[in-house]
Amino acid sequence: MSYILFDDVSRKSLKPLTYIRPICDIRIGILTIREKWEKYLGEKTSTLTEEYLSSKFPIEFADSMTLINGSVCPTPKLVEAIKNLSLNQVLVCNENIIAMNKTREDFLSEGEDIQKIEIDQDFIKLNNLWDIFVLNGKAIKEDFELITKGRNSQKISSTNNIIGQENIFIEEGAYVECASLNAKNGPIYIGKDAEIMEGVVVRGPFAMCEHSVLKLNAKIYGPTTLGPYSKVGGELDNVVIFGYSNKAHDGFIGNSVIGEWCNIGADTNASNLKNTYDEVRIWDIEKHTFVNSGQTFFGTIFGDHSKCGINVMFNTGTVIGISSNIYGAGYQRNFIPSFAWGGTNVGLKLYELDKAIEVNERMMQRRGLVMSDDDKNILRHIFNQTLKNKKLR
């Protein structure tokens, strides 16, 4: 049996976060969606995604294949129903295709002789950018139960101020001293070799992945997730950081999603509430227009590899593409395209591709990693495909 996670139409509305990854590699809760499925299934998965991503995320064929919607987070009931699918059956819930079972021959010939199996089940599905932070609390709780079931936390140091200790799990090698952890309203998960420095205050639900760091006196309101190897200081409120990104200094960000390999300068602040208390409209990259998010609180979507200088101010509901470098005084415009260089008061110009790749390589080298040829080719593809849609002014 081969398990294949496929992208559905929602990958379009999840740009810029799906520019460099399939939907299933988005992090929500503690784990990425792929990591959740692989834990539940006990099997590795492959990917059916856009052609330009397929070299890095290839599909693995087999005589019998189960295709699973990569925008759907698993539950025990969904996993059981998927494993019980017979050949040429498709699992459907509320008009969403959840999974289907096909032979290699039927898949390649796009045969349509299938039987629908309806299921009534509550689960997390990502359709829009804001779903990631809106549903993050539920996802943290589900992942916490999945990861910690039947296991014991490392002992919590007596130097810490603890509320709700039964809802706190600390992995091996994590360092937590002289911090305040309140897990009364949701679990707190501290990953392997993560560090919480002195004076940090955290309210759950909250998750730190491996090797992430909370710096001195940081203030964290849940539901918030710090992906692996991220460094965070200042104040966060309901933020999801995918991983390998830095917001290491003072400044506030709330109700936001930050991709991988981002760097946020000291004293950067992002508005997450309009003075009029109106619902926030954000730029839809695929539709080339603003859409209503239905959210009163909405901060910033930070595309992968994007960076900003010190004292940058972001408007409510700002969307930033990938590999942009933003700086300058005053509030930034609420959509900044990919590969942009500059800011509101200095103007935006094109961030040359070779220079952007060079900077990204340097950042990865600082973490002991090398940017692969696949990664570079993905950036080249996005640069060429999005260039014609830029309105730099």
Secondary structure by P-SEA (a helix, b strand, c coil): cbbbbbbcccccccccccccccccccccccccaaaaaaaaacbbbbbbccccccccbbbbbccbbbbccccccccaaaaaaaaaccccbbbbcccccccccccaaaaaacccbbbbbbbbbbbbbbccccccccaaaaaaaaaaaaaccccccccccccccccccccbbbccccccccbbbbcccbbbbbcccbbbccbbbbcccbbbcccbbbccbbbbcccbbbccbbbbcccccbbbbcccccccbbbbbcccccccbbbbccbbbbbccccccccbbbbcccccbbbbccccccccccccccccccccccccbbbbbcccccccccccccccccccccccccccccccaaaaaaaaaaaaaaacccccaaaaaaaaaaaaaaccccccc
